[in-house]
Amino acid sequence: MRCRTGFTLVELLAVIGIIGILMMLISPQIGQAIARARETACRNNMSMFLKAAMAFASDNNGLMASAWSRGPQATNDWQMCFIGQELFPTGVTVSSEWPQGKLGSLLNYLGGGDTVRRLSRCPGLRPGPLRSGTGSNGYFDYAMFEIFAGAKQSRMPTRARVDLGRGLEDVPCPWFVEEDPAEFLNAGYIQPFHKSTDRLGAWHRGRGNIGTPEGAVVAIGPGRKTGGVFKNPRSQDWRARAPSGTEVQLYNSAVAGPTGWGWWNRQ
């Protein structure tokens, strides 16, 4: 009597079918786990920038780093943009307010250019062509609120109110944010600041990460869903209490440039 040493075709198909069913069951969990890991990595990146900003403020009379230069004659580190030429090769179009040819003020606090380049990319945002308005521009996926350029850390608000599509809600106040590339970051040229027309990113399952002046990173959103795509708040949707006690919107584009540096301290 001959012994059977292999599998029949029916048995093989049954095993393949079972494996297929199992893959269908676990693939959503795998996708969610990967998404959560990317969100965590993004928060870690932002946390490193925030720690650098806190150390910078400690060394510079309590002043938060800026998002642009006060001009070619400015020599003080706290007047420089918090990121600079360490991120961008020659030929990349940047804002006219950018401190051209200068290194970022947080460079040494972050361990040098290689580290800055790694931390400046959100692992949850897919690459996209520069100025296409889709995906990462390949260089920098974050920004700071320009209204806080040169602000005293002690005068920064800890809470803000923002419209997420359900009316104004009380949330931690942002200093450092993810930027929606379709709104500004990729749509025209590269800027390190978040101003009136910019939106918070929404690629983490409809949510975007923000970094607070106290050094915490939290997720905000999701906002409104338009055409199947989440749209998180613009700068003009945020409000916070200024040092004077008056509540102001966090988008005043008139504060940009040399005359606006430290504008928040005087409000």
N, C-alpha and C positions, 0 to 999 in steps of 0.2 A: 504494500500500500504506500503510495507516494505522499510525502509530507508537504503541506502547504507552507511556502516561505515568503509570500508577498501579499499585497493588498489587492483587492478587486477594484475595478473602476468605480463601482458604486460606493465602496468604502472611502476611496480617495475623494470623490465628489462630496460625500457627506462631511468629511473633515474640512474640506475647503469651504463648504457652506457654513459650517459652524464657526470657522475662523472669521469669515466675512461678517457674520452676524455680530460676533464679539467686537470686531473692529468698528462696526457701525454704532455699537453701544458705548464704546469707550472714547471714540474720536472727539465728541463734543467736550468731554472732560479733559482730554489732552489739550485741545485748543484753549479751553478756559485756563488751564494751568499755565500754558505758555504765555497767555495774555497777562495773567497776574504776575508772572515772573518779570515780564517786560515793564509792567507798571512799577514794580518794586525797584527795578534797575533805574528807571527814570527818576523815581523819588530819591534814590541814592545819589544820582548825578546832581540833582537840584540841591540836595542837602550839602554836598561838597561846596557848591557855589555859595550857599548861604553861610557856611562856616567861614569861608574865605572873606565874605563881606563883613561878618562880625569881627574877624581879626583885623581887617582893614580899618573899620571904624574905631577899634580900640587903639590903633596906632596913629589915627588922624583926627584927634580931638572929637571923637564921636560922630564923625561925618560918614554918611553912607556913600558908597561909590557912585559915580555918575554913569550916564549912558551915552555921553558924547563929550567932546573936548570943548573947552571954553575958547579955543582958538589956537593958532600956531605959536603964540607967545606964552601960553600957559605952561608953567614949569612944575607946579605942585602936582603930586601924584593923585590927590583926591579930585583934581580937576579933569583928569583923563577918563576916557571910556573904560569900563571894566573889562572889556575884551578889545583886542586890537589885531595887529598884523600877524600875530602868532597863529591865527585861525585861517587866514585867507591868502592864497597865492596871488601873484601879480596878475592884474587883468580882471579880477572880480569886481563888479560894480557894487559900490556901497553908497550910503547916503552922503550928501555933500557936507553934513555936519559931523561926519566920522573923523576921528583924529588920524588922518592918513599917515602911514609910515611909523606909527607909534605902537608900542606894546601895551597890552591891557594892564590896568592898575591892579588886577587880582592875579596876574600871572604868577608872581613869586609865591603867593599864598596857596596856589593850587599845585605847585610842584613842577612848573615849566610847561612848555608848549605842547609836548606829547600828551600830557595829562589833560590839559585844557581841551585839546582837540577831541579826545575820547569822551570827556564829560559833556561836551557841547552838543552831542547827538543823542536824541531820544531813541532808545532801541525799539520803541513801539511804533515809530513812524517810518513807513517805507520810503526808500529813496525816490526822488523825483527830479526831473530836469530843473536846473536853476531858472528862476523867474517863470516857472510854468504854473504856479499856484496849486500844484498837487504834490503831496509828499514832502519829505525833507529836502532842503536845498543842498544838503551834503556837507554843510559847514557849521550851522548853528541853528538850533531848534527852540531856543529860549529867548526871553527878553525881560526887561525890567520896566516898571511904570516910570515914564520920564518925569512925571510930576514930583517924584521923590528924589530926583538927582540932587546930590549935595545936602540932603536933609539930615538933621540931627537924629541919630538913632533914638535918643530919649524922647523926641517929639513925634516919632512915627506912631500912627494909630495902630492899635492891636485888633480892632474890629472894624468891619465895613458892612455896608448893606448893598445888595446886588439883586438885580432882577433876573431870575433864572426861568422866566416864563410863567411864574406863579405869583408875581408881585415881589416887592422888596423883601429880602430875607437877611437875617443877621449871620455873618460868616467871618472867619479870620480875614484880616486885611492882607492883600497880596503886595509883595515887593517884586518878586521874581515869578514869572509865569511861563507856561508853554504858549506858543503863538500859533494861531490857525494860519497855515501857509496860503490858503486860498484868499485870505482877507488882505494880507499886506506883505508878510515876510518873503514870500516867493513871487508875489504878484508884480512887484516892480523892481526893487533893489533891496539889499540887505540892510536892516537897521537893528540895533540892539535894544530899542525901546518900544514900549507898548503905549500907543497914543489913541486919539479919538476914534479912528476907524478900525482899530485892531480888535480881533476877537480872541478869547481864550481858546486853546486847543480842545478838541473833542474826540480824539482818536483812542482814548482808553475807555472803550465801551460807552462812549457818549460823554465821558467826564474828562476834565483837564486838571493837571496838578498845578498848585500855586505854592510859592514859598513865602513865608511871613517874615516880618522884620525881627521876630523873636527866634528865627531859625527853624521853625517847623515846616514840614511839607504836608499838605492836605489835598485831597481831591474835591473838586467842585463840579456840580452838574448832576445829571445832564440837563441841558437847557431845552429850548424849543426844537422840535423835529420838523424840518421843512424838506419836502420832497424825499423823505426817507433818510435825510442826513441831519445829524444833530448840529445845532448852532448855539454855542455857548455865548455868554455876555460879551458885549463890546466894552471898551473902557468907559464910555459914556453911561453905561448901566451901573457903574460902581459909585458909591458915595461913602465918604468917611469924614470923621470929625477932625477939623484942623486944630492946630495949637490954640487958636483963639476961641475955640468952642463952636465955631460955625461949621455946619455940614456942607461939604463941597463935593462936586463930581470929580472923579479922578482921570480927567481926560484933557484938561486945558492945554491945547497944543501951543498956545501963545507963550508958554513958559520955556520952550526949547531954546537952546543956545546960551551964550554967555550971560544974558540978562536974567535968565530963568534959573541959573544954578543957585540952589538954596532957597528957591521960591517958597517951598513948603514951610520953612522956618518962620517966614514973615506973615503967614496967614493966621 
